[in-house]
Amino acid sequence: MTCPRGMTVIEVVISLGLLTIALLGVAGAHTIASASLRQGKRMSQATAMAQELAGLLAALPYSSSGSQPTGTFANVTTANDADLTDAAGAIDASTATNPVSANIVDHAEGELPASVLVALSPIGVSIPNSNITVFQRYWSIAPIADPLTPANVGGVTIAAIVRWPVGSGYNHVAVVATRYDPQQLRE
């Protein structure tokens, strides 16, 4: 019969080292999971805001001057027409502090009349210890040719874009809606 023996100091130190490594792995996984959860929350909030903006824009009266839409539906820059939702991520670059002047998007939320802005969910929340607003809303417009008279614009495709800061850049989501010129539909 053998007697149980105690653990040596070396065995205890090795056991504590292995336990420390395991606990560091658990802490690292927790940190990654927390960051992913925070990012997922931001993405779902931004998506809801983009859907809200797209719905609101699609419900606004369509205004045009001849065959070109004006005001809210003006195609300010044609540079973004091929990539209306900015899948290339130009709006996500840290240098894109003003995407409207950089010709990445056509319009910013501040262009909406006050009576329309009150219909949108507020986004005045700032990141703690900074002056950076969590969300920014923009939209881009691309013309839709009139099928009967291709030289005329029969409506627009609207990409409502919401972005938020991440690290030294931004992430964004986009929701697409369509608005047709009621004058073109009557002809």
ZITAQUI-V693347 format. One record per helix or strand of 2 or more residues. SS is the DSSP state (hx for helix, st for strand). FROM is the first residue (numbers start at 1). TO is the last residue. Records with the same first field share a line. If there is no record, write none. Layout:
SS=FROM-TO / FROM-TO
This chain:
hx=9-59 / 71-73 / 78-83 / 90-92 / 109-111 / 114-117 / 182-186
st=64-65 / 68-69 / 107-108 / 135-145 / 153-166 / 169-180
